[in-house]
Amino acid sequence: MSQQILDLVAKASLKEDKPKFEVGDTVDVHNKILEGNKERVQVFSGVVIAMSGSGVNEMFTVRRIVNNEGVERKFPVHSPRIAKIDVKRSARVRRAKLYYLRDRTGKATRLRERRTDLK
């Protein structure tokens, strides 16, 4: 009985228009931020290095370089605080977690682009 109630609550929290992106994609995450009584949107751009969880608990980690320092941030996919997720580039990767990018700098962090126009 209690599991059914939990499933109903979780189903109500899921986003219907979940964006399609994978590990290795370069994304812009538009995050809503409250400052006092004003709300603004801040964009966090970077490479998706990991995805974890499922359902309401689904999360993804985005990594970017700011002032020669790596910055990583985890976002819940179904959060109401995320306005939208734009996929800028798709990369062809062979692993589920790209943690090896943490040790690399400069051109070594480039990923091979995924070709979508093959016929």
Buried (B, 14 or more C-beta within 10 A) or exposed (E): EEEEEEEEEEEEEEEEEEBEBBBBBBBBBBBEEEEEEEEEEEEBEBBBBBBEEEEBEBBBBBBBBEEEEBEBEEBBBBBEEBBEBEBEEBBEBEEEEBEEBEEEEEEEBEBEEBEEEEE
